[in-house]
Amino acid sequence: MKAFQTALPFRLRAVLLAGLFCLLAGAGLIGYRLYLRPTTLTIAVGRSTARRGRSPRSSPAGSPRRSRRSG
């Protein structure tokens, strides 16, 4: 175990400490950004089987249209 107790040079310790600080600061900023992100909630209203867009006015241009003729 005494083999792992070698002292690191001052510059290496400073670089490791600065790198660890930058890593933690970046993780904190990312967490802060995610925390402040607005949350959008979607509320479904009505029946899920309701027909939407089935009126003759909303049919595609090339489809045949049925018209009501009286008489």
N, CA, C and O atoms as a GROMACS GRO file, in nm:
protein
  284
    1MET      N    1   0.081  -0.119   0.000
    1MET     CA    2   0.000   0.000   0.000
    1MET      C    3   0.085   0.126   0.000
    1MET      O    4   0.040   0.231  -0.044
    2LYS      N    5   0.207   0.117   0.048
    2LYS     CA    6   0.292   0.235   0.052
    2LYS      C    7   0.338   0.278  -0.087
    2LYS      O    8   0.384   0.391  -0.104
    3ALA      N    9   0.325   0.190  -0.185
    3ALA     CA   10   0.366   0.225  -0.321
    3ALA      C   11   0.270   0.326  -0.384
    3ALA      O   12   0.308   0.400  -0.475
    4PHE      N   13   0.145   0.331  -0.336
    4PHE     CA   14   0.047   0.424  -0.392
    4PHE      C   15   0.047   0.560  -0.322
    4PHE      O   16  -0.035   0.646  -0.353
    5GLN      N   17   0.135   0.580  -0.230
    5GLN     CA   18   0.137   0.704  -0.154
    5GLN      C   19   0.244   0.801  -0.204
    5GLN      O   20   0.296   0.880  -0.125
    6THR      N   21   0.276   0.797  -0.330
    6THR     CA   22   0.373   0.890  -0.384
    6THR      C   23   0.308   1.026  -0.401
    6THR      O   24   0.191   1.036  -0.439
    7ALA      N   25   0.383   1.129  -0.375
    7ALA     CA   26   0.331   1.265  -0.385
    7ALA      C   27   0.333   1.310  -0.532
    7ALA      O   28   0.430   1.286  -0.604
    8LEU      N   29   0.225   1.373  -0.573
    8LEU     CA   30   0.217   1.425  -0.710
    8LEU      C   31   0.278   1.564  -0.714
    8LEU      O   32   0.271   1.638  -0.616
    9PRO      N   33   0.338   1.602  -0.827
    9PRO     CA   34   0.391   1.738  -0.839
    9PRO      C   35   0.278   1.841  -0.827
    9PRO      O   36   0.162   1.812  -0.855
   10PHE      N   37   0.316   1.960  -0.787
   10PHE     CA   38   0.218   2.067  -0.764
   10PHE      C   39   0.139   2.100  -0.890
   10PHE      O   40   0.017   2.118  -0.883
   11ARG      N   41   0.205   2.108  -1.004
   11ARG     CA   42   0.136   2.143  -1.129
   11ARG      C   43   0.034   2.036  -1.168
   11ARG      O   44  -0.075   2.068  -1.216
   12LEU      N   45   0.069   1.910  -1.148
   12LEU     CA   46  -0.023   1.801  -1.181
   12LEU      C   47  -0.144   1.803  -1.088
   12LEU      O   48  -0.257   1.780  -1.132
   13ARG      N   49  -0.120   1.831  -0.962
   13ARG     CA   50  -0.233   1.843  -0.869
   13ARG      C   51  -0.322   1.960  -0.905
   13ARG      O   52  -0.445   1.950  -0.896
   14ALA      N   53  -0.264   2.071  -0.946
   14ALA     CA   54  -0.342   2.190  -0.985
   14ALA      C   55  -0.425   2.161  -1.110
   14ALA      O   56  -0.542   2.201  -1.118
   15VAL      N   57  -0.366   2.092  -1.208
   15VAL     CA   58  -0.439   2.061  -1.332
   15VAL      C   59  -0.553   1.963  -1.302
   15VAL      O   60  -0.664   1.980  -1.353
   16LEU      N   61  -0.528   1.862  -1.220
   16LEU     CA   62  -0.633   1.767  -1.184
   16LEU      C   63  -0.745   1.835  -1.106
   16LEU      O   64  -0.863   1.806  -1.129
   17LEU      N   65  -0.710   1.923  -1.017
   17LEU     CA   66  -0.811   1.994  -0.939
   17LEU      C   67  -0.893   2.089  -1.027
   17LEU      O   68  -1.014   2.098  -1.010
   18ALA      N   69  -0.828   2.158  -1.121
   18ALA     CA   70  -0.900   2.247  -1.212
   18ALA      C   71  -0.991   2.167  -1.305
   18ALA      O   72  -1.103   2.209  -1.334
   19GLY      N   73  -0.944   2.053  -1.352
   19GLY     CA   74  -1.027   1.969  -1.438
   19GLY      C   75  -1.149   1.915  -1.364
   19GLY      O   76  -1.259   1.912  -1.419
   20LEU      N   77  -1.129   1.874  -1.240
   20LEU     CA   78  -1.242   1.826  -1.159
   20LEU      C   79  -1.342   1.939  -1.132
   20LEU      O   80  -1.463   1.917  -1.135
   21PHE      N   81  -1.291   2.058  -1.108
   21PHE     CA   82  -1.378   2.173  -1.086
   21PHE      C   83  -1.460   2.205  -1.211
   21PHE      O   84  -1.580   2.232  -1.202
   22CYS      N   85  -1.396   2.202  -1.328
   22CYS     CA   86  -1.468   2.230  -1.453
   22CYS      C   87  -1.573   2.124  -1.482
   22CYS      O   88  -1.682   2.155  -1.530
   23LEU      N   89  -1.540   2.000  -1.454
   23LEU     CA   90  -1.636   1.891  -1.475
   23LEU      C   91  -1.758   1.907  -1.385
   23LEU      O   92  -1.872   1.892  -1.431
   24LEU      N   93  -1.735   1.937  -1.260
   24LEU     CA   94  -1.847   1.956  -1.166
   24LEU      C   95  -1.928   2.081  -1.199
   24LEU      O   96  -2.051   2.080  -1.187
   25ALA      N   97  -1.861   2.188  -1.240
   25ALA     CA   98  -1.933   2.310  -1.276
   25ALA      C   99  -2.018   2.287  -1.401
   25ALA      O  100  -2.131   2.335  -1.407
   26GLY      N  101  -1.967   2.216  -1.499
   26GLY     CA  102  -2.044   2.185  -1.619
   26GLY      C  103  -2.165   2.099  -1.588
   26GLY      O  104  -2.274   2.123  -1.639
   27ALA      N  105  -2.147   1.998  -1.504
   27ALA     CA  106  -2.260   1.913  -1.465
   27ALA      C  107  -2.364   1.993  -1.388
   27ALA      O  108  -2.484   1.972  -1.405
   28GLY      N  109  -2.320   2.084  -1.306
   28GLY     CA  110  -2.414   2.169  -1.232
   28GLY      C  111  -2.491   2.262  -1.324
   28GLY      O  112  -2.611   2.281  -1.305
   29LEU      N  113  -2.424   2.319  -1.423
   29LEU     CA  114  -2.493   2.407  -1.517
   29LEU      C  115  -2.593   2.332  -1.603
   29LEU      O  116  -2.701   2.383  -1.632
   30ILE      N  117  -2.558   2.211  -1.644
   30ILE     CA  118  -2.652   2.130  -1.722
   30ILE      C  119  -2.774   2.094  -1.637
   30ILE      O  120  -2.887   2.101  -1.684
   31GLY      N  121  -2.750   2.055  -1.512
   31GLY     CA  122  -2.861   2.025  -1.423
   31GLY      C  123  -2.949   2.146  -1.397
   31GLY      O  124  -3.071   2.134  -1.392
   32TYR      N  125  -2.889   2.262  -1.381
   32TYR     CA  126  -2.964   2.386  -1.358
   32TYR      C  127  -3.049   2.420  -1.480
   32TYR      O  128  -3.163   2.463  -1.467
   33ARG      N  129  -2.992   2.401  -1.599
   33ARG     CA  130  -3.065   2.430  -1.723
   33ARG      C  131  -3.184   2.335  -1.739
   33ARG      O  132  -3.293   2.377  -1.778
   34LEU      N  133  -3.164   2.208  -1.708
   34LEU     CA  134  -3.274   2.112  -1.717
   34LEU      C  135  -3.381   2.140  -1.611
   34LEU      O  136  -3.500   2.118  -1.635
   35TYR      N  137  -3.339   2.186  -1.496
   35TYR     CA  138  -3.434   2.216  -1.388
   35TYR      C  139  -3.522   2.335  -1.424
   35TYR      O  140  -3.640   2.336  -1.389
   36LEU      N  141  -3.468   2.433  -1.494
   36LEU     CA  142  -3.545   2.553  -1.526
   36LEU      C  143  -3.623   2.541  -1.657
   36LEU      O  144  -3.694   2.634  -1.694
   37ARG      N  145  -3.610   2.429  -1.728
   37ARG     CA  146  -3.682   2.412  -1.855
   37ARG      C  147  -3.832   2.410  -1.828
   37ARG      O  148  -3.877   2.337  -1.739
   38PRO      N  149  -3.911   2.488  -1.904
   38PRO     CA  150  -4.056   2.488  -1.882
   38PRO      C  151  -4.116   2.353  -1.918
   38PRO      O  152  -4.074   2.288  -2.014
   39THR      N  153  -4.214   2.313  -1.841
   39THR     CA  154  -4.280   2.185  -1.863
   39THR      C  155  -4.415   2.210  -1.929
   39THR      O  156  -4.492   2.294  -1.883
   40THR      N  157  -4.442   2.138  -2.036
   40THR     CA  158  -4.568   2.152  -2.108
   40THR      C  159  -4.652   2.029  -2.081
   40THR      O  160  -4.608   1.916  -2.105
   41LEU      N  161  -4.771   2.050  -2.033
   41LEU     CA  162  -4.864   1.940  -2.008
   41LEU      C  163  -4.970   1.941  -2.115
   41LEU      O  164  -5.024   2.046  -2.149
   42THR      N  165  -5.002   1.826  -2.168
   42THR     CA  166  -5.105   1.812  -2.269
   42THR      C  167  -5.226   1.745  -2.206
   42THR      O  168  -5.215   1.640  -2.144
   43ILE      N  169  -5.340   1.807  -2.224
   43ILE     CA  170  -5.464   1.752  -2.170
   43ILE      C  171  -5.553   1.718  -2.287
   43ILE      O  172  -5.589   1.805  -2.366
   44ALA      N  173  -5.590   1.592  -2.297
   44ALA     CA  174  -5.676   1.546  -2.405
   44ALA      C  175  -5.821   1.575  -2.369
   44ALA      O  176  -5.866   1.543  -2.259
   45VAL      N  177  -5.894   1.634  -2.461
   45VAL     CA  178  -6.033   1.668  -2.440
   45VAL      C  179  -6.115   1.603  -2.550
   45VAL      O  180  -6.079   1.611  -2.667
   46GLY      N  181  -6.223   1.538  -2.512
   46GLY     CA  182  -6.311   1.478  -2.611
   46GLY      C  183  -6.284   1.330  -2.628
   46GLY      O  184  -6.201   1.272  -2.558
   47ARG      N  185  -6.354   1.271  -2.723
   47ARG     CA  186  -6.340   1.129  -2.748
   47ARG      C  187  -6.219   1.103  -2.836
   47ARG      O  188  -6.187   1.183  -2.924
   48SER      N  189  -6.153   0.993  -2.813
   48SER     CA  190  -6.038   0.960  -2.896
   48SER      C  191  -6.080   0.901  -3.029
   48SER      O  192  -5.999   0.895  -3.122
   49THR      N  193  -6.207   0.856  -3.040
   49THR     CA  194  -6.255   0.798  -3.165
   49THR      C  195  -6.332   0.897  -3.250
   49THR      O  196  -6.392   0.860  -3.350
   50ALA      N  197  -6.330   1.021  -3.211
   50ALA     CA  198  -6.405   1.123  -3.286
   50ALA      C  199  -6.342   1.143  -3.423
   50ALA      O  200  -6.220   1.138  -3.439
   51ARG      N  201  -6.427   1.164  -3.522
   51ARG     CA  202  -6.377   1.188  -3.659
   51ARG      C  203  -6.345   1.335  -3.676
   51ARG      O  204  -6.427   1.422  -3.649
   52ARG      N  205  -6.226   1.359  -3.720
   52ARG     CA  206  -6.184   1.497  -3.743
   52ARG      C  207  -6.151   1.515  -3.890
   52ARG      O  208  -6.089   1.428  -3.951
   53GLY      N  209  -6.192   1.624  -3.944
   53GLY     CA  210  -6.158   1.656  -4.082
   53GLY      C  211  -6.232   1.574  -4.185
   53GLY      O  212  -6.178   1.549  -4.293
   54ARG      N  213  -6.352   1.529  -4.155
   54ARG     CA  214  -6.427   1.447  -4.249
   54ARG      C  215  -6.534   1.525  -4.324
   54ARG      O  216  -6.612   1.465  -4.398
   55SER      N  217  -6.540   1.654  -4.308
   55SER     CA  218  -6.640   1.732  -4.379
   55SER      C  219  -6.596   1.748  -4.525
   55SER      O  220  -6.477   1.742  -4.554
   56PRO      N  221  -6.692   1.770  -4.617
   56PRO     CA  222  -6.657   1.785  -4.759
   56PRO      C  223  -6.563   1.902  -4.786
   56PRO      O  224  -6.487   1.899  -4.882
   57ARG      N  225  -6.568   2.003  -4.703
   57ARG     CA  226  -6.483   2.119  -4.726
   57ARG      C  227  -6.336   2.088  -4.701
   57ARG      O  228  -6.248   2.152  -4.758
   58SER      N  229  -6.310   1.990  -4.615
   58SER     CA  230  -6.171   1.960  -4.582
   58SER      C  231  -6.118   1.840  -4.658
   58SER      O  232  -6.010   1.790  -4.626
   59SER      N  233  -6.191   1.791  -4.759
   59SER     CA  234  -6.144   1.677  -4.836
   59SER      C  235  -6.034   1.722  -4.931
   59SER      O  236  -6.029   1.839  -4.968
   60PRO      N  237  -5.946   1.631  -4.971
   60PRO     CA  238  -5.838   1.669  -5.063
   60PRO      C  239  -5.890   1.717  -5.197
   60PRO      O  240  -6.005   1.690  -5.233
   61ALA      N  241  -5.808   1.787  -5.270
   61ALA     CA  242  -5.851   1.852  -5.394
   61ALA      C  243  -5.893   1.752  -5.501
   61ALA      O  244  -5.984   1.782  -5.578
   62GLY      N  245  -5.830   1.636  -5.510
   62GLY     CA  246  -5.859   1.542  -5.616
   62GLY      C  247  -5.970   1.443  -5.584
   62GLY      O  248  -6.007   1.364  -5.671
   63SER      N  249  -6.024   1.446  -5.462
   63SER     CA  250  -6.125   1.348  -5.426
   63SER      C  251  -6.263   1.392  -5.472
   63SER      O  252  -6.292   1.512  -5.476
   64PRO      N  253  -6.350   1.296  -5.507
   64PRO     CA  254  -6.485   1.334  -5.550
   64PRO      C  255  -6.567   1.387  -5.434
   64PRO      O  256  -6.558   1.338  -5.321
   65ARG      N  257  -6.645   1.487  -5.462
   65ARG     CA  258  -6.728   1.547  -5.357
   65ARG      C  259  -6.874   1.514  -5.382
   65ARG      O  260  -6.920   1.508  -5.496
   66ARG      N  261  -6.945   1.493  -5.276
   66ARG     CA  262  -7.089   1.468  -5.286
   66ARG      C  263  -7.161   1.597  -5.254
   66ARG      O  264  -7.134   1.661  -5.152
   67SER      N  265  -7.252   1.634  -5.338
   67SER     CA  266  -7.328   1.756  -5.314
   67SER      C  267  -7.474   1.718  -5.290
   67SER      O  268  -7.523   1.620  -5.345
   68ARG      N  269  -7.540   1.794  -5.209
   68ARG     CA  270  -7.680   1.769  -5.179
   68ARG      C  271  -7.766   1.852  -5.275
   68ARG      O  272  -7.755   1.975  -5.281
   69ARG      N  273  -7.849   1.785  -5.348
   69ARG     CA  274  -7.939   1.856  -5.437
   69ARG      C  275  -8.082   1.830  -5.391
   69ARG      O  276  -8.124   1.715  -5.370
   70SER      N  277  -8.153   1.934  -5.376
   70SER     CA  278  -8.293   1.916  -5.334
   70SER      C  279  -8.379   1.894  -5.458
   70SER      O  280  -8.363   1.961  -5.560
   71GLY      N  281  -8.471   1.800  -5.446
   71GLY     CA  282  -8.569   1.782  -5.552
   71GLY      C  283  -8.550   1.670  -5.636
   71GLY      O  284  -8.629   1.648  -5.728
   0.00000   0.00000   0.00000
